[in-house]
Amino acid sequence: MSGRSWFSWNRTQNVHSLDRLRQLYSLLTKNKAVTQNNKALVVETLRSISEILIWGDQNDSSVFEFFLEKNMFQFFINLLNSDPGNHVCIQLLQTLNILFENLRHETSLFYLLSNNHVNTILTNRFDFEDEELLAYYISFLKTLSLRLDSNTVHFYFNEHQADFPLFTEALNFHAHSESMVRAAVRTLTLSVYRIREPALEKSFLLERTAKPFFSQLVYDCQQIAIAIDTQHETGKVEPQLLNDHMDFLHYFADIISNASSALGNMLIELLLQKLLSVYAAPIF
């Protein structure tokens, strides 16, 4: 039976119910390997599962209990590891994004964050040459960052290994050509810097990531400032350069105001060392 006929056959049934989720789970277990013949069916099944789980989170706890009992998140991981193609990966990211964005109950959220499943998704080697896939991945990062606080950070951050995939994977896109991607990364980093967690700050931010990241930011801003100064001598400065420069300055201000004093002072020191000289150079 084709995917289209299966879903048409079930239109008379309640699309939001435990029975419906059981049927969808059965479909997934019968289609573990994605092919051209069943790809559309798998995509539609993933989309429908997200709808039912959101409904169940708000109306029927047995729906999410079934999701837990069958360890369906692990099935998502297995599906991803089978290299199902970009179309399925996009739907999987969209499904997860919808779940994390709309779940209301803390227990449901904590389950999705447990067992390191999210970090496994984040570190998967997606085909980011596909712009649509990249857009959904960045959207997923942003949604996760909005769920990030002192109660959930331990699901993302491995203190023993000083590993924080949500943060490190996001940094890979901090200089992306698309402004929306850069903005999402900056929003995520600010969410991290707001958290007051000693182990996170000391072993990960201060000792591993803050200085190289801040140094790169200051260098990038420095290059823009130099380009502006060079163009100013010709009498015409590109507006986009000015906009990018202001974006950097606003971002620096946000970091200093949201991060701990130790992180803020580190950034201020780098700004004084590397950037102030560029601004002051024309004076001397």
Protein Blocks (a to p, Z undefined) as FASTA:
>chain_A
ZZklmmmmmmmpcfbdfklmmmmmmmmmmmmbccfklmmmmmmmmmmmmmmmmmmmmmom
klmmmmmmnommlmmmmmmmnonojklmmmmmmmmmmmmmmombfklmmmmmgghlmmmm
mmpccdfkbmklmmmmmmmmmmmmmmgcfklmmmmpcfklopafklmmmmmmmmgfblkl
mmmmmmmmmmmmmpccfklmmmmmmmmmmmmmmmmmmmmmmmmmmmmmmmmmnopacfkl
mmmmmmmmmmmmmmmmmmcfklmmmmmmmmmmmmmmmmmmmmZZ
